Amino acid sequence: MNDPESTPDLILFNKPFRVMSQFTASADKETLANYINIPAIYPAGRLDYDSEGLMVLTGIGSLQHSISHPQHKLAKTYWAQVEGEVDEHALSRLRNGVELNDGPTAPAEAQRITAPDSLWPRQPPVRYRAAIPTSWIALTITEGRNRQIRRMTAAVGFPTLRLIRVAIGPWQLGTLQPGEYQPVMLTAAQRTSLLPQGKRAENRTTPRRRTGRPTGKTPAHRPGRPSRRR
């Protein structure tokens, strides 16, 4: 096992489209093992196969729990490209909570935004339909239900076409490109709020055997062009 003092508290990772948020092999699909080769770290929460953006990984069990467990209500912000011109009525419904098949959602922050000009192109791209415009919204939720954002926007009449997570609690996606990651050490304030008694956990999570081989990664953690599976 790596020396705990030399291992970062967490890793921020920009998960590409159509990558599984796990290290174990999954048929012919890419996984985190194609991009990250750091022992004894694991996802603190998941991100859908067809969603992109920020994931947090850590080897500290209590930190993993604090980030991922619904009882802590850590805010997560998403940018969603939706089908149609989203209106204020739909945004108001999202803010107040919408009824899903597993119950009403908690109130969310929702606002229309301009199309982000710094986003990487998605492969394959979102389908283009000349007769149907698209728009972008920013949504911040404190829940973690299965495919929740997609179900919320569909419930108010605007299906999600592309979904990118840009923030988890205090951590931002920033300038990370798909497949890139950044090691992070907790600040004193974060340690106090996220770890029991403000201390580093005594033991990191137990290493498990991983399958899959990471793509070549440079010292700057910028991988070579990964193969894209359709």
KOLMI-604680 format. One record per residue: x negated, y, z negated of N, C-alpha, C, O in turn. Coordinates in pm, whole numbers, plus 32768, in hexadecimal, padded with zeros to 4 digits. Each point is the difference from the previous one (the first is absolute). Layout:
# KOLMI-604680
XYZXYZXYZXYZ
...
***
This chain:
# KOLMI-604680
7FAB7F8880008055807880007FA8807C80007F9680027FC2
8096806680857FB4807B80017FFB80407F77805B7FED7FAE
7F3C806180387FF6804C7F84807480627FF8800C80558058
804B7FA37F40807480587FF77FDA80928004804D8053802F
7F3B7FCF7F9F7FD9808D7FFD7FDE8035808A800280798016
7FDE7F2D80497FDD802E808580727FF080647FF280268074
807D7FA27F6080727FEA8057806180737FF1801F80277F8F
8014801380DE805D80707FF380807FD57FBA80297F8C8007
801580D47FB4807F7FE27FBC806A7FD6806580507FA77FE5
7FB1809A808F80627FDD80657FCC8023808B7F9D80478010
80A97F8580527FE28018808D807D803B8041806E7FCB7FEE
7F8180A1805C806B803680537FEB7FCC808D7F92800C8038
80D57FBB80037FF47FBF80828071802E805A807380077FD6
7F6B801980A780658021806480217F81804E7FB57FD78058
80BB7FEC7F8480267F8280408034801A808D805D804F8012
7F687F70805180328012808880877FBC8015802B7FAC7FB0
8016807980BB807D7FC1802C7FE87F6C801A7F997FD98037
80C67FD67FA17FFC7F7080157F867FBE7FC17FB97FB28040
803080707F427F9D7FBD7FAC80477FD77F7F8049804F7FC5
7FA37F358011803D7FD07F857FBA803E7F887F86800E8000
80C780177F9A7FC5803E7F887FD77F947F9C802B80027F8C
7F817FA180A07FCD7F937FAF7F7A7FD580387FDE80208072
7FD67F967F3C7F7F7FCE802D80087F7280387FAD7FDA8052
80B47FDA7F83800A7F75802E802A7FFC8092804D8054802F
7F7F7F498019801C7FF3808D80957FED801880467FC37FAE
7FEB807180C3808E7FF68021800E7FE88096800E805E804E
7FEE7F227FD8800C7FD8808C7F9F805280557F8980037FE3
80A9803F80857FA7804C8058800680957FE37FD480518053
80627FD77F38800C808E7FE07F8480317FB67FC27FB77FB2
801A80C880677F93803C7FB7802980197F708075801A7FE3
7F297FDE7FC1801780197F737F9880657FCE7FAD8030804D
805A7FEF7F337F9F805B7FC47F717FCB800D7FA1804E8004
80517F2E80037F7B7FC3800C7FBB802580827F867FF4800A
80C58038805A7FC4802C807D7FBC80887FF27FB5802A8059
8066801C7F377FD0808A7FF37FB080197F807FAC805A7FFD
806D7F5A7F9A7FC2801B7F7E7FB57F857FD080387F927FFE
7F4B80807FDC7FAE7F907FCD7FC580287F7A7F87800B7FF1
80D1800A7FAD7FD780227F78803B7F957FA4807A7FED8001
7F357FCD7FB080347F947FAD805E80337F927FF0806F7FCD
806F7F3D8011805280127F87805080817FFD800E803D7F96
80257FEE80DD8063806C8000807D7FCE80457FFB7FAB8059
8077808A7F7C80817FD1803080608074800E7FF080667FBD
80737F8E809B805D806F8017805280217F8580327FA77FBB
7FDB80DA8029805B80307F98808180298047801A80778015
80367F26800E8077801880507FE67FDE80917F8D7FF2802B
80DE800280217FF67FD3808B8030806D805E803C80637FD7
7FA87F8880A880338057806A80287FA480727FB67FA68026
80C18071801180367FA680657FA17FEE80777FB280598020
80587F35801E7FAE7FDD8074800A8069806E7F9C80218040
80DC80157FD680148060806C7FFC80917FCF802A805A8049
7FA57FBE7F3E7FEA80877FCE7F6A801A7FFA7FB07FA38002
802D80DC7FF67F73802980027FE380557F86805B802D7FBA
7F247FEA802E7FDB80647F9E7FC67FCB7F7F7FC57F947FFB
804C80BB7F9C7FB47FF17F8580267F847FB080747FE57FE3
7F237FCF7FFA80097F977F9B7F96801B7F987F958036801E
80887FA47F657F9F80077F947FDF7F717FD680597FAF7FEA
7F258034800B7FD27F7C7FD37FA680147F887FBA80657FF6
80487F3B7FAE7FAF800B7F877FE17F767FCA80447F9E801E
7F53805B7F917FE07F857FB9802480077F6D7FE47FA27FB6
805980CB801F802780147F7480937FDA7FF1805880438036
7FC17F527F8080877FCC7FF6806680647FCD806D800C8037
7F6F803D7F5E805F805F7FC6801A8075805F806E80388002
7F2E7FED804B8012806B806280597FD180728056804B802F
7F967F3B7FFC80557FC78068809280017FD3805A801F804E
7FBE7FBE7F33808780007FCA8039808D7FF8807480168023
7F3B804A7FB08030808A7FF18027803E8085805D80508007
7F5C7F8B8062801C8039808380787FBD804280528043803E
7FB77F3A7FB680617FB5804F80857FE57FBA80657FEB8044
7F9E80137F37807B7FD67FBC8069806E80047FE280737FE1
809B7F6A8044806B8066800B8019804E7F80802E80728006
7FB57F537F85801F80467F847FAE80807FEF802780587FB5
7F687FB280917FAC80767FF4802B8071805E7FD580727FF1
80817F6C8072803B8064805A7F99805E803C8012807A8002
7F837F4C802F7F99804F80428036802C8089802A7FAD8051
7FD480D57FC880398036807C7FAE7FD480797F857FFB7FFB
80C17FE780717FC17FDC807E803F8055806E807A800A8009
7F318033804A80318058806A7FE67FC280897F947FCA801A
80D1803D803C7FFB7FC780858024806A80688050805A7FE7
7F727F99808E802D8049807680487F9C80597FC97F968021
80B0808A8006804F7FA68053802A80488081803A806C7FFC
7FA77F5580738035802F808080837FB6801680047F858003
806780C7800C80847FC3800A803F801E80877FDC805F8045
80837F4D7FDE80478010807E806F80677FED80557FF17FA9
7FA9807980A9806480697FF67FCC807C7FBA7F947FFE7FC4
80B9806E80457FDE807E7FC0803B80027F738077801C7FEE
7F367FC57FB180337FF57F77803780877FD27FC58069801C
80AB7F947F9D8043807B7FD78001800D7F687FDA7FA47FB8
805280D080197FFF801D7F71805F7FA47FB37FE57FDD7F8D
80887FFC80B2805E7FA57FBC7FBB7F7B7FDF800F7FCC7F92
7FA77FFE80CE7FBA7F827FE87F9580117F957FF07FA97FAA
7FC780C6805B7F99801A7F9B803D800B7F757FC77FCE7F9F
80AE807480588043800D7F7F80287F787FC87FF37FE77F88
803D7FC180CE80247F7A7FD37F867FB47FCD80087FBA7F9B
7F87805480AB7F857FBE7FD27FD480377F797FD37FB47FAA
803A80CF80437FD7803D7F8180577FD17F8C7FD07FF17F90
80B07FF9808B805D7FDB7F9680097F6A7FE8803B7FD47F9D
7F8A7FDD80BD80077F6F7FF680697FC9805F806D8038800D
7F727F5C8035805C7FC1805F801E7F717FD27FB07FC17FBA
80C2800F806F802B7F7A7FDB7FC37F9A8060801680088079
7F9D7F997F507FC97F93804F80417F7E7FD3804D7FFF7FA0
7F967F9480A480427F837FDB7FD37FC97F7A80407FA67FC9
7F51808F80017FD47FD87F7B801480707F9A7FBC80047F9A
809F805780838022806A7FA27FD08088802E7FB4800B8060
8079805E7F5B7FDA808880277F6D801C7FE37FC77FCB7FA0
7FFD808780B37F7680297FE97FFC80747F9F806280497FF1
7F2D7FC87FCE7FED80747FA97FEF807C80577FDA7FF58074
804080817F557FE8807B804C7F71800580347FA37FD47FBD
804D806280BB7F7E800980417FE7808F802C805C80518009
7F277FCD80127FDE807E804180017FE880967FC47FA08030
808180B5801A800B7FEE8090800180868046804A805A7FDA
7F647FB2808B7FFF807980507FD57FE1808E7FB47FA38018
807D80AD80467FD57FF1808A7F78804380107FE780697FC6
7FC27F5880887F7B803880197FE68002809680417FB8804C
7F60809B7FDE7FD87FFC808B7FAE7F8280197FC57FC77FA4
8038800D80D87FB47F8880227F6E80147FDA7FC2805F8030
80047F4B7F7D7F7580127FD67FA27FFD807980037FA2804F
7FAA80C57FBE7FA8800780757F7A7FBA7FEB7FB07FF5805D
80387FDB7F297F817FC07FE3800A7F677FFD7F9F7FBC7FDF
80D7800E804380117F707FF97FBA7FB880727FF980328071
7FD47F597F717FC67FA98063806F7FC4805780707FEF7FD0
7F747FF180AD80657FBE805380167F717FD07FA27FBB7FD9
80DA801A802A801F7F787FD87FFA7FA5807880298025806E
7FA37F617F7B7FFC7F9B806980487F827FD27FD87FC57F9C
8092801180A9803E80448071804A807E7FD4802880097F8B
7FEC805880CF8043807C7FD980937FEB7FE4803C7F9C8028
7FFE80C47F9180917FFF7FE98046800C80877FD6804D8056
80947F687FBB8048800380808036808D801B803080447FA5
7FC77FE580D5802F8084802780827FF3804E80087FB48060
805F80977F7580817FFE804580278091801C801F804C7FA5
7FDE7FD880D98012808B80288084803A7FCE800880787FE3
805F7F368013808480347FDB8011800F7F698062803C7FD3
7F417F8E7FDF800F80047F6E7F8480427FC47F937FC78008
807B80AF7FBC7F8D80417FC27FD97FBC7F7D804B7FAE7FCB
7F41807480037FD57FD07F7D7FDA80777FA97FE8806D8032
80147F7D7F4C7FD680677FA27FB57FBE7F8D80007F867FF3
7FBF80CD7FBB7FAF7FCD7F92803680347F7B802C80727FF5
7FCF7F387FA6802480287F787F957FD17F9F7FBC7F9C8018
803580AB7F7A7FAB7FD67F91805C7FD47F8E805A804A7FD8
7F8E7F3F7FF680527FC77F957FA77FD57F8C7F9C7FBC8014
8089806D7F747FB97FD57F8780607FB47FA8806980347FDA
7F737F50800580567FAB7FAD7FB07FCD7F897F8480028001
80C37FCF7F9B7FBF7FC77F8980287F6F7FED7FE47FC57F97
805D800080CE80257F737FFB7FA77FB380617FAC803B8045
80667F437FBF7FAF7FAF805A804D7F8980367FCF7F907FFE
80AA80888031804F7F9280377FCC7FD680897FB8804A8043
806F7F3F7FE47FD57FCB808180318059807180788019800C
7F2B80178048801E80518076805F80747FDE805B801F804C
7F8D801F7F42806080627FCE800E807A805980718029801D
7F2180138010800B80798051804E7FE380808057804E8026
7F8A7F45801D80467FDE807C80947FED7FE78053802A8051
7FCF7F977F41808E7FEB7FE2804680837FDC807580138020
7F4280467F9C803C80807FDB801D8056807A806E8038800D
7F317FD3804E801880558075806C7FC4805A80508049803B
7FB47F327FCF80697FC080508089801A7FC2806380128048
7FA47FEF7F32807F80147FBB803B808A801A807A80127FFA
7F318051802480338086801C8002801C8097801280738029
7FDB7F2580298014800D808F7F8680218053800D80268074
7F7A7FCB7F517F86802280497F987F917FEE7FAC80087FA7
805A7F9180AC7FA37F8F7FF27F6E802C800A7FDD8057804F
7FD07F6B7F5F7F71801F80017FBA7FB8807380147F898015
7F9C80C380367FB27FCA806E7F6E7FEA7FDA7FC17FA1802E
800A80B57F7E7F767FF57FD37FF9802F7F70803F80637FDB
7F767F547FD17FFB801F7F717F717FFE7FCF7FB77F9E8013
802180D07FAC7F7680107FD18004802E7F6E803D80667FE1
7F817F4F7FC67FF7802C7F747F86805A7FF27F917FDB8026
8086809C7FA27F9480637FF97FD4801F7F727F9A80427FED
80AF7F907FAE7FD7801B7F75803B7F977FA380707FD18013
7F40800C7F87802D7FAB7F927FD180447F817F8880087FE6
80D7802B7FCB7FDA80497F887FA280728024802280518057
7F697FB87F697FA4806F801A7FA67FEA807A7FB280588023
80587F32801D7FA27FDF806B803E801B808880737FDD801A
7F3E8063803D802E802880847FB87FB0806D7F8E7FD57FEF
80B7801980817FC27FBF80737F8F805580387F9A7FCC802C
807A80B77FD37F98805C802D7FD77FE7809180557FF48058
7F2880067FBF7FCD7FF280897FDB7F7080237FC57FE78069
805D7FBA7F417FE27F74801E80457FD58081807880188012
7F3E7FAA804680377FCC807C80257F6D7FED7FD27FC27FA1
8081800580B680297F757FF17F887FA27FF27FA380048051
80607FAA7F487F947FA17FE77F9180367FAA7FA77FB37FDA
805A80CE80047F99803A7FAB802C7FFB7F6D807780007FE2
7F257FFB7FC4801F80037F727F9E805A7FB77F9580218033
809280057F547FB0805B7FAE80007FD17F70806B7FF07FC6
7F1F7FFA7FFD7FFA7FDD7F71801B807A7FAA7FDA80708022
80697F7A7F6E8026806E7FA57FE87FD67F70801D7F8E7FDA
7FAE80CD7FD67FF87FEE7F70806A80577FBE80178071802B
802A7F5C7F708069804A7FBB7FC7807B7FB97F927FFC7FC9
80BB8071803A7FDE80737FAC80287FE17F7180487F9F7FE7
7F8A80B27FBB80247FEB7F74809780087FEE803A7FB27FB5
800680AC8090809180107FF280497F86803880617FD17FC4
7F727FFD80AF803F7F8980397FEB7F867FA8805A7FAE7FF1
7F3080467FD57FE47F907FA7805F80037F8880327F987FD5
7FE680DE7FF68059800E7F8D808F7FDC802380457FBF7FB2
7FE8806D80C4808C7FEB8023801D7F75803780717FCF7FF4
7F2B7FEF8048801A7F8280447FCE7F857FB880367F938015
7F64807B7F957FC97F8B7FBC802580017F6C8007806B7FC3
80107F22800280227FF77F727F9780447FA97F897FE6800E
80A480727F977FA780497FA67F968050804B7F9A80277FC6
807F7FF080BD7FA2804F804E7F7C7FBA80187F9E80428024
805C7F3A7FCA7F827FB7800F80037FAB807D806A7FDD8033
7F2180047FFD7FF57FA2806E80267F767FCC7FDD7FDA7F91
806C7FDB80C280297F7A7FD57F867FAB7FE17F97800C8040
80797F9E7F5C7F8E7FAE7FD67FD27FA3806F7F887FED8014
80D77FDA80357FDC7FA080678042802780838073802B8003
7F427FC48068803A80128083804B7F8280287FF17F977FC2
8060807680A6804D7F8C802B7FA17F91802B7F93801B8032
80977F6A7FB97FAB7F8D801F7FEF7FF2809680637FFF804A
7F217FF67FE47FEA7FF1809180407F80803380017F997FBD
8035807180BC80387F8A80417FC07FF280887FD28061803C
802E7F257FF37FC47FEA808480538044806A807B7FF77FFF
7F42804D805D80458041806D7FDB7FBC80817F927FCD8011
80CD8033804A7FE47FCD8085800480738061803B80687FE3
7F887F86808E7FFB806B80637F7B80477FF77FC380057F95
8011803280D97F7E804380048016809180248044801D8062
7F8280417F508015808C801F7FBC802780827F9B7FC78028
80A0809E80197FBF803780747F8480497FD37FF480257F8B
7FAF7FF280D07F8580467FDC801E80887FC6805180498038
7F727FDB7F59801B807E7FBD7F7E804A7FEC7F9D7FC67FD1
806080B880517F8A80527FF27FF680317F7180607FF47FB5
7F2B804380227FF480347F78806780697FDE802080137F8B
8017803280D9806680667FE6808A7FC37FF8806380497FF9
7FA77F348008807F7FB77FF78058801C8078807B80017FF3
7F4980168083804E801280797FEE7F8280547F957FEA8039
80D37FC37FD07FF07F8080467FF580158095802980678037
7F9E7F34800A800580008091808E7FEE802E80597FE47FB0
7FBC802C80D180887FF5803280357F747FEA7FCD7FA1803B
809B804F7F6E80337F797FE680537FCE80758035804E804E
7FD47F2F7FBB80557FC980688090801B7FDC80247FFB7F8B
802E802180D7808D801B7FE980527F88802F7FF87FD68073
80557FF77F3480567F908024808C803480158032804F7FB0
800C7F8880B78086802E801F80647F957FD5807980128012
***
